[in-house]
Amino acid sequence: MAVNTKIVNIEVKDIRFPTSLEGHGSDAMHTDPDYSCAYVIIRTDAGDGLEGHGPTFTIGRGTEVVVAGVKALIPFVVGLKVADIFGDFATFWRKLTSESQLRWIGPEKGVISLATCAVLNALWDLWAKMAGKPLWKLLVDMTPEQLLSVIDFRYITDALTKEEALQILKANESTKAEREAELMKNGFPAYTTSTAWLGYSDETLRERCKAALKDGWTWFKMKIGANLEDDIRRAKIIRSEIGDDKVLMMDCNQRWEVSQAIDWMKRLAEFKPYWIEEPISPDDVLGHAAISKALNPLGIKVATGEQCQNRVMFKQFLQAKALQILQIDSCRIGGINEVLSVILMARKFGVPVCPHAGGVLLCELVHHLSMFDYVCVSGTKEGRVIEYVDHLREHFKYPSIIKNASYMPQKIPGYSTELKKASLEDYVYPEGRIWQQLAKEGKVKL
């Protein structure tokens, strides 16, 4: 990269898709989501036309708040040399996430964390494009020392030291090439959530299960948690369609209390769920530990992390044995820098990472991270799978490539973060053409 290339402009847009009109994305807690994102574009003075694009996922109302958060961060990024950022990324990350006044409405959580993630996703996209590599390949080709130079280990050294992380990375270094070759051939396994949103009718549920089976899916996730009898009926429908040999997971989206989660899942145990996801508040470490202790004898794992706010929370979940499936999210915590620290901690504690995806561009982003994990950290695909949701793909410039129910490695340089230009124009909120049209038809209120 050019030594003196500077960041000269950061633009942020409020992009929303009206998915609530058809029940897409609905669950027990989020009944009417409009899949959305605060969308960042970073430009430099290099004159090469390269831009860094970075989303952070939201579900409609509140996106404007995250956009305001991004705008508050812009003065701390514009004017910096990209070589200085990428050359000492951990230091830059700490300065951005610990800005002395903005951290008061964080630190490293909530709106500011979401806003920071959008900026960092755009920076990583820019770095990968400048390197001429897809993001997963940029990470894989880094030396262990280079990888560690982007991670801030503050607050987690009681669980993972920099020296331990270096040991993990070096242990896999000599065999990276063979796993990368295998990945290029077979991809990384995925599961589908698109068959069983809570707002779907029983008929739609059956139709989507049948279609998914024809497409080769063997792992299925259903939304539960609003009504036990409904969950039992829907689970029976799904099992009748997919059979007993396929994997079924369940997702409550934080609806229950601890004792309620245990009792509810004992009733659903007959359907052999592989895991129960987000059964209670995402901040309740000890509650998850209690549920894990009660359900593990039934063969039901506890999965969480989609709304875990930072590496410190993940550290505590791992230390307390409060989860058996760790679900990173590419648009929740502080960008790839922080995600890498969580992946490394999960490896030390022997917990598989199965990322949360779906939404706006989450599938496109997160598969890069699982591929890095496989090649450089975990060294295995056993017990590991990435969520896949098929909505909105027509709006993505570089949509995920799914083959035989697996994510295939992206070959185009960047982090796969770009929305199409027409979609950015049509779905910007509230002035975009689609939103104006829906308002005119009386389907939404702006």
Buried (B, 14 or more C-beta within 10 A) or exposed (E): BBEEBBBEEBEBBBBBBBBBEEBBBBBBBBEBBBBBBBBBBBBBEBEEEBBBBBBBBBBBEEBBBBBBBBEBBBEBBBEEBBBEBBEBBBBBBBEBBBBEEBEEEBBBBBBBBBBBBBBBBBBBBBBBBBBEBBBBBBBBBBEBEEBBBBBBBEEBEEBBEEEBBBEBBEEBEEEBEEBBEEBEEBBBBBBBBBBBBBBBEEEBBBBBBEEBBEEEBBBBBBBBBBEBEEBBEBBEBBBEBBEEEBBBBBBBBBBBBBEBBBEBBEEBBEBBBBBBBBBBBBBBBEBBBBBBEBBEEBEBBBBBBBBBBBBBBBBBBBBBBBBBBBBBBBBBBBBBBBBBBBBBBBBBBEBBBBBBBBBBBBBBBBBBBBBBBBBBBBBEBEBBBBBBBBBBEEBBBBBBBBEEBBBBBBEEBBBBBBBEEEBBBBBBBBEBEBBBEBEEEEEBEE
